[in-house]
Amino acid sequence: MKLLHFADAHIDMANYGRHDPETGLPFRVLDFLKSLDTIVDAAVSEKVDLVIFAGDAYKDRSPAPTFQREWGKRIMRLSQAKIPTLLLVGNHDLSPAIGRAHAIHEFDTLQVPYVRVLQKPECLCPPDLWDLPVQVIAMPWIARSGLMAATGETDTSSAFTRIEDNMSELVDRWINECDPSLPIILTAHASVEGATFGGERLVMLGNDVVLSGSLVKNPKLDYVALGHIHKPQNLNENAHPPVIYPGSIERVDFGEAQDDKFFIIAEVERGSTQVQWVKLEGVRPFIDRRATLKSEENVTEFLQSVLPKAKEIPGAIIRLVVEYPRELDTLIDESALRKYCEKAFEFHLVKRPQIQSRTRIAEGQVVSSLSPLDLLEQYFDAVKIQNAAELQELARQIISDESPGT
């Protein structure tokens, strides 16, 4: 069977840019919706048998009605094309309060044809999946509050260990109960041991429930459709089953600046699965540059040389982080840099003046032997502050005015 797998849409992530006057939507939301349209178009044109969305439709669990409308339009296109679609609940979709509706609950409440919301651990057989010849084990995000309540534990680490063990036992039992002649797909919104976040940070035990590598790499599985981590990766490269995070459908922040964006089309067969990584084209570029100023000569020209070439700027979100001695602050011409990047979608200048080491008095001197004006003069010399003479004179006047009997 042909499967399309994507995750981490976050369509209302509008943390950069302005609004489009024609649609009223933030331009960044339109970026995410363009990628989502590409995915839906591919599902229809490729005539896939099943779509799995592995969680996190929005940036949080309380999306504005406008964003719910836009998400709903795309899912309804899949429904109208009679493409079976599974929507897994992710951590950004789920309310921390027990009993509250999650962000994609309406598809379950309204019983939208060919759409099923996976909001609890379950094992689905062909009768649950529009008679498709496949079996799906679903592990949506497990909220901490629900986890603690279910286990009765007060210690977080022991609760996580217990629930991870229980999840492994449950998945193993379901795998063994499945029909061995049909493919088995595991879909989960979770962290997996050995996965990496953007920036190559190894996933460590922490506030997430972490699935073991041996659980998701069970050779009895035929495809593992993951969501939650935004960095695209196959955790079981050149082996069966593919264990895949497709990543987010658009760059969310500068931590993803170097990551291309994908969705997956997989030919899933019992014991053999072929995977195609489909790159999303036209994803808005994030360009992150850093510079260190060591000289006061040609500061503007140097910083412009660090920025991307002129042909790379249009439409990009650019950040320039500059570290420099504090006395060079006035030499940074922010207006010239913004002029250079005027065709960028957005430009961020992050100035990081370096804090000098603590000023020390000369050997043999005692602080108590120095007047406030003497100490201030030493400080001005140490930090090389401009207009030190005028400031010193002003300080002398203030101290003189405050002195008793004057």
C-alpha positions as CSV (number, residue, x, y, z in Angstrom):
1,M,0.0,0.0,0.0
2,K,1.1,3.6,-0.6
3,L,1.4,5.8,2.5
4,L,2.0,9.5,2.8
5,H,3.4,10.5,6.2
6,F,4.0,14.1,7.5
7,A,4.1,15.8,10.9
8,D,4.6,19.0,12.9
9,A,2.6,21.4,10.6
10,H,2.4,24.2,13.2
11,I,0.4,26.2,10.6
12,D,-0.2,29.3,12.9
13,M,3.5,29.9,13.7
14,A,3.5,33.6,12.8
15,N,6.6,34.8,14.8
16,Y,8.1,36.7,11.9
17,G,6.9,39.2,9.3
18,R,3.7,41.0,8.6
19,H,0.1,40.3,7.4
20,D,-1.0,39.8,3.9
21,P,-3.5,42.6,3.1
22,E,-5.4,40.4,0.6
23,T,-6.1,37.4,2.9
24,G,-5.6,39.0,6.3
25,L,-3.3,36.1,7.2
26,P,0.3,36.5,8.4
27,F,2.7,35.9,5.6
28,R,4.4,33.3,7.6
29,V,1.1,31.4,8.1
30,L,0.8,31.5,4.3
31,D,4.3,29.8,4.1
32,F,3.1,26.9,6.2
33,L,-0.2,26.6,4.3
34,K,1.7,26.5,1.0
35,S,3.7,23.5,2.3
36,L,0.5,21.9,3.6
37,D,-1.2,22.4,0.2
38,T,1.8,20.8,-1.5
39,I,1.4,17.7,0.7
40,V,-2.4,17.5,0.2
41,D,-1.9,17.9,-3.6
42,A,0.7,15.1,-3.5
43,A,-1.7,12.8,-1.6
44,V,-4.4,13.3,-4.2
45,S,-2.2,13.2,-7.3
46,E,-0.2,10.1,-6.1
47,K,-3.5,8.4,-5.2
48,V,-2.1,7.3,-1.8
49,D,-4.0,4.7,0.1
50,L,-3.5,6.3,3.5
51,V,-2.3,9.6,5.0
52,I,-0.8,9.7,8.5
53,F,-0.3,13.0,10.2
54,A,1.9,12.4,13.2
55,G,0.9,15.3,15.4
56,D,1.1,19.0,16.1
57,A,-1.3,20.8,13.8
58,Y,-0.8,24.2,15.5
59,K,1.7,26.0,17.7
60,D,-0.5,25.5,20.8
61,R,-3.7,23.9,21.9
62,S,-5.9,27.0,21.5
63,P,-5.7,27.9,17.8
64,A,-7.7,30.9,16.5
65,P,-10.8,30.0,14.5
66,T,-9.2,31.4,11.4
67,F,-6.3,29.0,11.6
68,Q,-8.8,26.1,12.4
69,R,-10.6,27.0,9.2
70,E,-7.5,26.9,7.1
71,W,-6.4,23.5,8.6
72,G,-9.9,22.2,8.2
73,K,-10.0,23.2,4.5
74,R,-6.9,21.0,3.8
75,I,-8.1,18.0,5.7
76,M,-11.5,18.2,4.1
77,R,-9.8,18.0,0.7
78,L,-8.4,14.7,1.7
79,S,-11.9,13.6,3.0
80,Q,-13.6,14.7,-0.2
81,A,-11.0,12.8,-2.3
82,K,-11.9,9.7,-0.1
83,I,-8.3,9.3,1.1
84,P,-8.2,7.6,4.5
85,T,-6.5,10.0,6.9
86,L,-5.2,9.4,10.5
87,L,-4.6,12.5,12.7
88,L,-2.4,11.7,15.7
89,V,-2.7,14.1,18.7
90,G,0.6,15.8,19.5
91,N,1.8,17.7,22.5
92,H,0.9,21.1,21.0
93,D,-2.6,19.8,20.2
94,L,-3.3,18.6,23.8
95,S,-4.6,20.6,26.7
96,P,-2.8,20.0,30.0
97,A,-6.1,19.9,31.8
98,I,-7.8,16.5,32.0
99,G,-11.1,16.4,30.2
100,R,-10.4,19.5,27.9
101,A,-10.9,19.0,24.2
102,H,-7.7,18.9,22.1
103,A,-7.1,21.2,19.1
104,I,-8.2,18.7,16.4
105,H,-11.1,17.3,18.3
106,E,-13.7,18.6,15.8
107,F,-12.9,15.9,13.2
108,D,-13.7,13.2,15.7
109,T,-16.8,15.1,17.1
110,L,-18.2,15.7,13.6
111,Q,-17.3,12.2,12.3
112,V,-15.7,13.6,9.2
113,P,-15.7,10.8,6.5
114,Y,-12.3,9.1,5.9
115,V,-10.8,11.0,8.8
116,R,-10.0,9.4,12.2
117,V,-8.4,11.2,15.2
118,L,-5.9,9.1,17.2
119,Q,-6.1,10.4,20.7
120,K,-5.3,7.4,22.8
121,P,-3.0,4.4,22.6
122,E,-4.8,1.8,20.3
123,C,-4.3,-0.9,17.8
124,L,-6.4,-0.5,14.6
125,C,-7.2,-3.4,12.3
126,P,-8.7,-3.3,8.8
127,P,-12.3,-2.9,10.0
128,D,-11.1,0.2,11.9
129,L,-9.3,1.5,8.8
130,W,-11.9,1.5,6.0
131,D,-10.9,-2.1,5.3
132,L,-7.4,-1.2,4.2
133,P,-5.0,-4.2,4.3
134,V,-2.9,-2.7,7.1
135,Q,-2.7,-2.6,10.9
136,V,-1.8,0.6,12.7
137,I,-0.5,0.9,16.3
138,A,-1.1,4.5,17.6
139,M,0.8,6.2,20.4
140,P,-0.3,9.8,20.7
141,W,1.4,12.3,23.0
142,I,1.1,11.4,26.7
143,A,0.6,14.4,28.9
144,R,2.6,14.7,32.1
145,S,-0.6,15.4,34.2
146,G,-2.3,12.4,32.8
147,L,0.8,10.3,33.2
148,M,1.2,11.1,36.9
149,A,-2.5,10.6,37.6
150,A,-2.6,7.2,35.8
151,T,0.5,5.9,37.7
152,G,-0.2,7.4,41.1
153,E,3.5,8.3,41.2
154,T,4.8,11.5,42.8
155,D,8.3,11.2,41.5
156,T,8.6,12.2,37.9
157,S,11.5,10.0,36.9
158,S,10.0,6.8,38.3
159,A,6.7,7.6,36.7
160,F,8.4,8.0,33.3
161,T,10.3,4.8,33.7
162,R,7.1,2.9,34.7
163,I,5.0,4.3,31.8
164,E,7.8,3.7,29.3
165,D,8.0,0.0,30.4
166,N,4.2,-0.3,30.2
167,M,4.1,1.3,26.7
168,S,6.8,-1.2,25.5
169,E,4.9,-4.1,26.9
170,L,1.6,-2.9,25.3
171,V,3.2,-2.3,21.9
172,D,4.9,-5.7,22.0
173,R,1.6,-7.4,22.9
174,W,-0.2,-5.7,20.1
175,I,2.5,-6.6,17.6
176,N,2.2,-10.2,18.6
177,E,-1.6,-10.1,18.3
178,C,-1.5,-8.6,14.8
179,D,-2.2,-10.6,11.6
180,P,1.3,-11.7,10.5
181,S,0.2,-11.6,6.8
182,L,-0.6,-7.8,6.9
183,P,1.8,-4.8,7.2
184,I,2.1,-3.2,10.7
185,I,2.6,0.5,11.0
186,L,3.5,2.2,14.3
187,T,2.8,5.9,14.6
188,A,3.9,7.9,17.6
189,H,4.3,11.5,18.7
190,A,7.2,11.1,21.0
191,S,10.9,11.3,21.5
192,V,13.0,8.2,20.6
193,E,16.4,7.3,22.1
194,G,19.1,8.2,19.7
195,A,17.2,10.8,17.8
196,T,18.6,14.3,17.4
197,F,17.0,17.7,17.6
198,G,18.0,20.6,15.3
199,G,21.5,21.6,16.3
200,E,22.4,18.0,16.7
201,R,21.4,17.8,20.4
202,L,21.1,14.2,21.4
203,V,17.7,13.3,22.9
204,M,18.2,12.7,26.6
205,L,15.8,11.6,29.3
206,G,13.9,14.5,30.6
207,N,10.3,15.8,30.7
208,D,9.4,13.7,27.6
209,V,8.4,10.1,27.7
210,V,11.2,8.5,25.6
211,L,10.5,5.4,23.5
212,S,13.4,2.9,23.4
213,G,15.2,2.3,20.1
214,S,14.6,-1.4,20.4
215,L,10.8,-0.8,20.6
216,V,10.6,1.2,17.3
217,K,13.1,-1.0,15.5
218,N,11.2,-4.2,16.0
219,P,11.6,-6.1,12.7
220,K,8.0,-7.2,12.9
221,L,7.0,-3.6,12.2
222,D,6.9,-2.4,8.6
223,Y,7.0,1.4,9.0
224,V,7.3,3.7,12.0
225,A,5.7,7.2,11.4
226,L,7.0,9.6,14.0
227,G,6.3,13.2,14.9
228,H,7.6,15.7,17.6
229,I,11.2,16.2,16.5
230,H,11.6,18.8,13.7
231,K,14.9,17.4,12.3
232,P,14.3,15.0,9.4
233,Q,15.9,11.6,10.1
234,N,15.6,7.9,9.7
235,L,16.7,6.2,13.0
236,N,17.0,2.8,11.3
237,E,18.9,3.7,8.1
238,N,19.5,0.8,5.7
239,A,17.5,-1.6,7.9
240,H,13.9,-2.7,8.3
241,P,11.6,-1.1,9.4
242,P,12.2,2.6,8.4
243,V,11.9,4.7,11.6
244,I,11.2,8.2,10.3
245,Y,10.8,11.7,11.6
246,P,9.9,13.7,8.5
247,G,10.4,16.9,10.4
248,S,8.3,20.1,10.4
249,I,6.8,21.3,7.1
250,E,8.4,24.7,7.3
251,R,11.3,26.2,9.2
252,V,10.1,27.3,12.6
253,D,13.1,29.2,13.9
254,F,16.9,29.7,13.3
255,G,17.6,26.3,14.9
256,E,16.2,24.8,11.7
257,A,18.1,27.2,9.4
258,Q,20.2,24.4,7.8
259,D,17.4,21.8,7.6
260,D,15.6,21.0,4.4
261,K,11.9,20.1,4.8
262,F,10.2,16.9,3.6
263,F,7.2,14.6,3.7
264,I,7.4,10.9,3.0
265,I,5.7,8.6,0.5
266,A,6.3,5.0,1.3
267,E,5.4,1.7,-0.4
268,V,4.7,-0.4,2.6
269,E,4.7,-4.2,2.3
270,R,5.0,-6.9,4.8
271,G,8.7,-7.3,5.5
272,S,9.8,-4.7,2.9
273,T,9.2,-1.0,2.7
274,Q,10.5,1.5,0.1
275,V,10.7,5.1,1.3
276,Q,10.8,8.3,-0.8
277,W,11.8,11.5,0.8
278,V,9.9,14.3,-1.0
279,K,11.6,17.7,-0.5
280,L,9.3,20.7,0.0
281,E,10.3,23.3,-2.5
282,G,10.0,27.1,-1.9
283,V,10.5,26.9,1.9
284,R,11.4,30.3,3.2
285,P,15.2,30.5,3.9
286,F,16.5,31.3,7.4
287,I,20.1,32.7,7.2
288,D,22.0,32.9,10.5
289,R,25.4,34.8,10.5
290,R,27.8,35.6,13.3
291,A,30.6,38.1,13.4
292,T,33.3,39.2,16.0
293,L,34.6,42.8,15.8
294,K,38.2,43.1,16.8
295,S,39.1,46.4,15.0
296,E,37.5,49.8,14.7
297,E,38.5,50.0,11.0
298,N,35.9,49.5,8.3
299,V,33.3,48.1,10.7
300,T,30.3,48.5,8.3
301,E,32.1,47.0,5.3
302,F,33.2,44.0,7.5
303,L,29.7,43.3,8.8
304,Q,28.3,43.6,5.3
305,S,30.8,41.0,4.1
306,V,29.6,38.6,6.7
307,L,25.9,39.0,5.6
308,P,24.7,36.9,2.6
309,K,25.3,38.0,-0.9
310,A,22.7,40.4,-2.4
311,K,21.1,37.6,-4.5
312,E,20.4,35.5,-1.4
313,I,18.7,38.2,0.5
314,P,15.2,38.7,-1.1
315,G,12.5,36.9,0.9
316,A,14.9,35.5,3.5
317,I,14.7,35.8,7.3
318,I,18.2,37.0,8.3
319,R,19.9,37.2,11.7
320,L,23.3,38.8,12.3
321,V,24.8,38.2,15.8
322,V,27.7,40.6,16.5
323,E,30.1,40.3,19.4
324,Y,32.4,43.3,20.0
325,P,34.2,45.3,22.7
326,R,31.8,47.7,24.2
327,E,33.8,50.7,23.1
328,L,33.1,49.9,19.5
329,D,29.3,50.1,19.9
330,T,28.9,53.5,18.2
331,L,30.8,52.2,15.2
332,I,28.1,49.7,14.3
333,D,25.9,51.5,11.7
334,E,22.6,49.6,12.1
335,S,20.8,51.8,9.5
336,A,23.4,50.9,6.9
337,L,23.0,47.2,7.6
338,R,19.2,47.4,7.4
339,K,19.6,49.2,4.1
340,Y,21.8,46.4,2.8
341,C,19.1,43.9,3.8
342,E,16.1,45.9,2.8
343,K,14.8,43.2,0.5
344,A,14.9,40.6,3.2
345,F,11.6,39.3,4.6
346,E,12.9,40.3,8.0
347,F,16.3,41.3,9.4
348,H,17.4,40.9,13.0
349,L,20.6,42.5,14.4
350,V,21.6,41.0,17.7
351,K,24.4,43.1,19.4
352,R,26.4,41.4,22.1
353,P,28.9,43.8,23.7
354,Q,31.6,41.9,25.5
355,I,31.8,42.5,29.2
356,Q,35.3,43.4,30.2
357,S,37.1,41.6,33.0
358,R,36.8,43.2,36.4
359,T,38.8,46.4,36.9
360,R,41.6,45.9,39.3
361,I,43.4,48.7,41.2
362,A,47.2,49.0,41.1
363,E,49.3,46.8,43.2
364,G,50.0,48.4,46.6
365,Q,46.8,50.5,46.5
366,V,44.0,50.0,49.0
367,V,40.4,50.8,47.9
368,S,39.8,52.7,51.1
369,S,42.6,55.1,50.3
370,L,40.9,56.1,47.0
371,S,38.2,58.7,46.7
372,P,35.0,57.9,44.7
373,L,36.3,60.2,41.9
374,D,39.6,58.2,41.8
375,L,37.7,54.9,41.5
376,L,35.4,56.3,38.8
377,E,38.4,57.6,36.8
378,Q,40.0,54.1,37.0
379,Y,36.7,52.6,35.8
380,F,36.4,55.0,32.9
381,D,40.0,54.2,31.8
382,A,39.4,50.4,32.1
383,V,36.3,50.4,29.9
384,K,37.7,53.0,27.5
385,I,34.5,55.0,27.7
386,Q,34.1,58.0,25.4
387,N,33.7,61.5,26.8
388,A,35.3,60.4,30.0
389,A,36.5,63.9,30.9
390,E,33.0,65.4,30.7
391,L,31.5,62.5,32.7
392,Q,34.3,62.9,35.3
393,E,33.6,66.6,35.6
394,L,29.9,65.9,36.0
395,A,30.6,63.4,38.7
396,R,32.8,65.9,40.5
397,Q,29.9,68.5,40.5
398,I,27.4,65.9,41.7
399,I,29.7,64.7,44.5
400,S,30.5,68.4,45.5
401,D,26.8,69.2,45.6
402,E,26.1,66.2,47.9
403,S,29.0,66.9,50.3
404,P,28.0,68.2,53.8
405,G,28.4,71.9,54.5
406,T,28.5,72.9,50.8
